[in-house]
Amino acid sequence: MANYKPHVSRRNFIKKSGSAALAIPLLPLADPFSLTSNVINDGPQVHLFSKHLQFLRYDEMAKAAAKIGFDGLDLTVRPKGHVLPENVERDLPKAMEAMNKYGLKSKMMTTNVLDTSIDLDRQVLETASKLGITHYRTGWLSYPENRSIQESQKIYRELFKKLESANKELALVGCYQNHAGNHVGAPIWDMPPFLPSPESTHLGCQYDIRHAVVEGGMSWELDLRYIAPYIRSIVIKDFKWGMENGQWKPINTPLGEGMIDFGHYFSLLKKYKINVPISLHLEYDLGGAEHGATEITMDKKVVFAKMKKDLTFLKETWDKAEY
């Protein structure tokens, strides 16, 4: 197996550590594997990133997400997540059962999966496939200093060819997220060389507008235009540049309070006919819930209210966006 270095912690990009079949109804809007059946007039199907509810057990988590108004949950199936990979066969059915109980049509999960020759990665995907999940975020990759970026891209292309094949077998869609920093996929332009073709329905990009604008600045529209044919899921969050401890850095904000022009962004998604599952992230202060804390310092009702506010902004802005 070629040497590669997956990164799996969202904040630090640290190294990857490393069944019952419950029938969950899928969304009826469109074939999740079709690139031509997207219907942009039905409104976005928004999943809440479950990292922000890791202070709740499955039943409470599902009940809260449904009450707030989410369509589903983007479930964390990774170390320190709602479902630990080593317990996926036991715990993922429990989480899905809870979500189904409250009417959530969840079809997304966030994982560290990159290589299905690794038994645990394969087990995660097989279990998810049986339970009706269709889309998952892969693990992250890095560019080692001991080889060129071009050499790494060739290695990752072969890795992703194998992953695409496994996804096709399991009827899954794998999505690699662009993440700001010196990481694979951060510049957007480096993703197509290692992703399958734009026609692939089983492996593509999870497009994160926050990270795209951090890296792309005023040229993010070109990045979106370039990567649009590869987008298979979307992350929504906002930010602004600010000074913190004497350094300029991206400061996460509620939707509409940062730099992202969501009205224009959503109009472009409609223009390009991109209608894929959406994961809403809230990375600003939620008393620790923004980082996936299992105990939070903010009243959970306040946390839920902030989630509701962002969700309402997202849906209202989507409805108003024209193209």
C-alpha positions in Angstrom: 0.0 0.0 0.0 1.4 3.4 -0.9 2.4 5.6 2.0 -0.1 8.3 2.8 -0.8 10.3 5.9 -4.5 10.7 6.7 -5.5 13.5 9.1 -8.6 13.1 11.1 -9.0 15.7 13.8 -10.8 18.8 12.6 -8.9 21.2 14.8 -5.4 19.8 14.8 -5.4 17.4 11.8 -3.8 14.8 14.0 -3.2 11.2 12.7 -6.0 8.8 12.3 -6.5 6.5 15.3 -7.3 3.9 14.5 -24.7 -6.0 12.2 -28.0 -5.2 12.5 -29.8 -3.9 9.4 -32.4 -1.3 10.3 -34.6 -0.1 7.5 -34.4 3.7 7.3 -36.5 5.4 4.6 -34.5 7.6 2.2 -35.4 11.0 1.0 -37.8 10.8 -2.0 -36.6 14.0 -3.6 -34.1 12.6 -6.0 -31.9 9.7 -6.8 -28.8 10.3 -4.6 -26.5 8.8 -7.3 -27.9 10.7 -10.2 -26.2 13.8 -11.5 -29.2 14.9 -13.6 -32.1 14.5 -11.3 -31.4 17.4 -9.0 -34.5 19.6 -8.3 -33.5 23.0 -6.9 -37.0 24.2 -6.1 -37.7 21.8 -3.3 -35.5 23.7 -0.8 -32.3 22.5 0.9 -32.3 19.3 2.9 -30.3 20.4 6.0 -28.6 18.1 8.4 -27.1 19.3 11.7 -23.6 18.3 12.3 -24.0 16.0 15.3 -20.7 17.1 16.8 -22.6 20.0 18.2 -25.0 17.7 20.1 -22.4 15.3 21.6 -23.5 16.3 25.1 -26.7 14.4 24.4 -27.5 10.7 24.0 -29.0 9.4 20.8 -32.7 9.8 21.7 -32.2 13.3 23.1 -30.1 14.3 20.2 -32.6 13.1 17.6 -35.5 14.7 19.5 -33.7 18.1 19.8 -32.7 18.1 16.1 -36.3 17.3 15.0 -37.8 19.9 17.2 -35.5 22.6 15.9 -36.5 21.7 12.4 -33.6 19.9 10.8 -34.2 17.3 8.1 -31.6 15.0 9.6 -28.3 14.7 11.4 -24.8 14.4 9.9 -23.7 11.8 12.4 -20.1 11.7 13.6 -18.8 8.1 13.2 -15.2 8.6 14.2 -13.0 8.7 17.3 -14.6 10.9 19.9 -17.8 11.0 17.8 -21.3 9.9 18.6 -20.5 6.5 17.2 -17.0 5.1 17.7 -15.8 3.1 14.7 -14.9 0.1 16.7 -18.5 0.0 18.0 -20.2 0.8 14.7 -22.1 -2.4 14.3 -23.6 -2.1 17.8 -24.1 1.7 18.1 -24.9 3.0 14.6 -28.2 1.1 14.4 -29.2 2.6 17.8 -28.4 6.1 16.6 -30.3 5.6 13.4 -33.3 4.1 15.2 -33.5 7.1 17.4 -33.4 9.5 14.4 -36.0 7.5 12.6 -38.2 7.6 15.7 -38.4 11.4 15.5 -38.9 11.5 11.7 -35.4 12.5 10.8 -34.4 11.3 7.3 -30.7 11.3 8.0 -28.4 10.2 5.2 -25.1 11.8 6.1 -22.2 10.8 8.4 -18.7 12.2 9.0 -15.9 9.6 9.2 -12.2 9.1 9.0 -12.5 6.5 6.2 -9.9 6.6 3.5 -8.9 3.0 2.8 -11.3 0.1 2.6 -8.4 -2.4 2.8 -8.4 -1.4 6.5 -11.0 -3.7 8.1 -12.5 -1.0 10.4 -12.9 1.5 7.5 -14.7 -1.2 5.5 -16.9 -2.1 8.5 -18.0 1.5 9.0 -19.1 1.7 5.3 -20.8 -1.6 5.2 -22.8 -0.9 8.3 -23.8 2.5 7.1 -24.9 1.1 3.8 -27.2 -1.4 5.4 -28.8 1.3 7.5 -29.7 3.7 4.6 -26.9 6.3 4.9 -25.9 7.4 1.4 -23.3 10.2 1.9 -20.2 10.3 4.1 -17.3 12.6 4.6 -13.9 10.9 4.2 -10.8 11.4 6.3 -8.3 14.1 5.4 -4.9 13.8 3.6 -1.7 15.7 3.9 1.2 16.6 1.6 4.4 15.0 3.1 7.6 17.1 2.7 9.6 14.1 1.5 7.8 13.9 -1.9 6.4 16.4 -4.4 2.7 17.5 -4.4 2.4 16.0 -7.8 3.6 12.6 -6.6 1.2 12.7 -3.6 -1.7 13.5 -5.9 -0.9 10.4 -8.0 -0.8 8.2 -4.9 -4.1 9.7 -3.7 -5.7 9.3 -7.0 -5.1 5.5 -6.9 -6.3 5.5 -3.3 -9.5 7.2 -4.2 -10.1 4.9 -7.3 -10.2 2.0 -4.8 -12.5 3.9 -2.5 -14.8 4.9 -5.3 -15.0 1.2 -6.3 -16.0 0.2 -2.7 -18.5 3.0 -2.6 -20.1 1.8 -5.8 -20.4 -1.7 -4.4 -22.0 -0.4 -1.2 -24.2 2.3 -2.9 -22.5 5.1 -1.1 -21.2 8.6 -2.0 -17.9 9.5 -0.4 -17.1 13.2 -0.1 -13.7 14.8 0.5 -13.9 18.2 2.3 -11.8 21.2 1.4 -10.3 22.5 4.7 -8.3 25.7 5.1 -4.6 25.4 5.8 -1.7 23.6 4.3 -3.7 20.5 3.6 -4.8 18.5 0.6 -7.8 20.1 -0.9 -7.4 23.5 0.8 -6.7 25.4 -2.5 -9.6 23.7 -4.3 -7.6 23.6 -7.5 -5.6 20.6 -6.3 -8.7 18.4 -5.8 -9.7 17.3 -9.3 -6.2 15.8 -10.0 -6.9 13.1 -7.4 -10.7 12.9 -7.5 -12.5 10.6 -10.0 -14.1 12.2 -13.0 -16.9 14.8 -12.6 -19.3 12.1 -13.8 -18.5 9.9 -10.8 -21.6 9.4 -8.6 -19.8 7.7 -5.8 -16.9 9.9 -4.8 -16.5 13.7 -5.0 -16.1 16.9 -3.0 -17.8 18.0 0.2 -17.7 21.8 -0.5 -17.2 24.0 2.5 -17.9 27.6 1.7 -16.3 29.0 4.9 -13.0 27.3 4.2 -13.2 28.1 0.5 -13.5 31.8 1.2 -10.8 31.7 3.8 -8.4 30.3 1.2 -9.9 31.9 -2.0 -10.6 35.4 -0.7 -12.1 37.3 -3.6 -11.6 34.5 -6.1 -13.8 31.9 -4.4 -16.4 32.1 -7.2 -13.8 30.8 -9.6 -13.0 28.0 -7.2 -16.7 27.1 -7.0 -17.2 27.2 -10.7 -14.2 24.8 -11.1 -15.2 22.3 -8.4 -19.0 22.5 -9.0 -19.1 19.3 -11.2 -17.5 17.3 -8.3 -19.6 18.6 -5.4 -21.6 15.8 -3.7 -22.4 17.4 -0.4 -22.1 20.8 1.2 -21.0 22.3 4.6 -22.5 25.7 5.6 -20.9 28.0 8.2 -19.7 31.6 8.4 -16.7 33.6 9.5 -14.9 36.9 9.5 -11.3 37.9 9.8 -10.3 39.3 13.2 -7.4 39.9 15.6 -7.0 37.3 18.4 -4.0 37.3 20.7 -2.1 39.6 18.4 -2.7 37.5 15.3 -5.1 37.8 12.4 -7.2 34.7 12.0 -10.7 33.5 10.8 -13.2 34.1 13.6 -16.3 31.9 13.3 -19.7 33.6 13.5 -23.4 32.8 13.3 -24.7 32.7 9.7 -25.2 36.2 8.2 -22.8 37.9 10.7 -19.6 37.0 8.8 -18.1 37.5 5.4 -20.0 34.9 3.4 -22.5 36.4 1.0 -25.0 33.5 1.3 -27.6 35.1 -1.0 -25.1 35.2 -3.9 -23.6 31.8 -2.9 -27.0 30.1 -3.0 -27.8 31.8 -6.3 -24.7 30.2 -7.7 -25.7 26.8 -6.3 -29.0 27.1 -8.1 -27.3 28.3 -11.3 -25.1 25.3 -11.3 -28.0 23.0 -10.3 -26.3 21.8 -7.2 -28.8 20.2 -4.9 -27.0 17.9 -2.5 -27.2 17.1 1.2 -26.2 20.0 3.4 -24.5 19.8 6.8 -24.9 22.9 9.0 -21.9 23.6 11.3 -21.9 26.0 14.2 -18.3 26.7 15.1 -18.8 29.8 17.2 -19.3 29.9 21.0 -21.8 27.3 22.1 -20.4 26.7 25.5 -18.2 23.9 24.2 -20.7 22.3 21.9 -19.0 23.9 19.0 -16.0 21.6 19.6 -18.0 18.5 20.4 -17.8 18.7 24.2 -19.7 16.1 26.1 -20.4 18.6 28.8 -21.3 22.2 28.0 -21.2 25.5 29.9 -24.1 27.1 28.1 -27.8 26.3 28.8 -28.8 23.8 26.1 -32.0 25.8 25.4 -29.7 28.7 24.4 -27.7 26.4 22.2 -30.9 25.1 20.5 -32.0 28.7 19.9 -28.8 29.5 18.1 -29.1 26.4 16.0 -32.7 27.4 15.1 -31.6 30.9 14.2 -28.9 29.6 11.8 -31.3 27.1 10.3 -33.9 29.8 9.7 -31.4 32.1 8.2 -30.2 29.3 5.8 -33.7 28.4 4.6 -35.0 31.9 4.2 -31.9 33.0 2.4 -32.1 30.0 0.1 -35.7 30.8 -0.7 -34.9 34.4 -1.6 -31.8 33.6 -3.7 -32.4 34.1 -7.5 -30.3 33.0 -10.4 
